[in-house]
């Protein structure tokens, strides 16, 4: 999921939250940024979907970003 990649980019300080979302809205023409979208879907829901994908495929690209895991535990969002 692209949201997971965006969370990893933020976690690794590759880009800021706003820069990641701006890149997706202006560069890829998405209607909203991935991190804003994650907040709307719910970080916990994103994490749950990744767990399902990972368990079904055993593909490490579906492992939740450490930042997503932390956010689920702390019940936080990207835009608080």
N, C-alpha and C positions, 0 to 999 in steps of 0.2 A: 504494500500500500504506500502511496506517495506520502501520506500523512506521517507514517513511520520514518520515512527518509527525511522529511522536513524536521521532525523532532530530533533525529540524529544530528542533522546539520546544526540545529540550534544548540544541542547538547555539546557538540564538539567546537562550538564558537566559530563555525565557518561563516555564519551570517547571523544578523540579528533577527528577531521575530518579525519585525516590520519589513526588513529587506527580503526575507523568505516569502512573505505573503505578497509583497509588491512584485517580486519577480514572477510569481505565478499569475497574478492578475494582469500585469502589463506585458510580460514576456511570452506567456503561454495563452493569454486571453481567457483564463478561468474566471468565472463570475465572482469568486471570492478566494481569499488565500487559504492554503491548506491548514494552517494553524487556527485560523478563524473558523473554518469548516469543522475542524476537530472539536472545537468548543461547542459548536451547534449540535453535532452528533453526540458528543459526550466522550470525554477522554476514556472513561471506563468502557464504553461501548467499543471504541476503537481498539482498546487493549484486548477485549474479549474476542473480537473478530480476528485479531492477529493470532491469538492463542488457538483458535479453531483452524485457521489456515496453516499454522505451524504444525499442529498435531496431525492434520490430514496429509501434509506434504513432507514433513520433516526437513523442510528447506529453511536454513538459517536466516534467509532474508525476511522471513515472517516473524522472527523473534522481536518482541516489543523492545523499542528503544529504552535504555535505562531511564531516560527522562520521563517517558510515558509511565513506566512502572512507578517511579517516584511520585508523579503527579496523581496517579490513582490512589496510592497509599495516603497522600496528603490531601486528597480531595480538592485539588487546585485545577486551574485552567490556564491557558496561554494568555488570555486577555482578562486579567482580574481587576 
